[in-house]
Amino acid sequence: MQIFDVHKYASPKFFYTFAGKLTPWVAGLTALLLVAGLYFGLFVAPADYQQGESYRIMFIHVPAAWMSMFIYVLMAGAGAMALVWHIKLAEMFARSCAPIGASFTFLALVTGSLWGKPMWGTWWAWDARLTSELILFFLYIGYMALQASIDDPRRAARASAILALVGVVNIPVIHFSVEWWNTLHQPASVSKVGTPAIHPSMLIPLLLMALAFTFYFAVAVLMRIRNEILERERHTAWVAEVLESER
């Protein structure tokens, strides 16, 4: 019975309908979290005693950086599932993750530069954390380029999955770089063992924004998977019925 349920939820036809019903609810929750996070981050949280008002960019930068790594791990995990079990939906999920993850990585790099200029006196430094995050961006670009260069979707999924799995080694480098090397980037404040080194008035909006970015990712990936399903299954009878009913 359990195997049957797994196959049911991995079916492109079932998931297309399920994602369509789920997306509006997740989108509404995303909007609420985003409004709450921005309000508390911009208007309720006090100015930092060292960085002043400029620190508020962290409410965008930090969640974007978290998501850039989180999405890559999900993408690589889905690629591994596709390689081992040949699950078509896992291939679609991994392919859908790449442009979203690249966007979050680009946002993290840009906001990091905007944050670094007043703090470090430079827009960019070849710091271990910054450099490894830039490598992550190139890994996303390489993944998408490899997907686009191979016409057969199944072969493209296999090749890009291998690239994603190889690139996973960069994720712990990004995370632990501030501990392994002497870097400009400040150490972790939220994930410290015990009490986070950040005041609750700043921590709460940061976590709200992290949740908002996570649910935004869920909305974006659900929408992209639905498009991927229609593209990959366009010759099937059920897709023809769906397109006919939506006209």
Beta strands, then each sheet from edge to edge (+ up, - down):
end
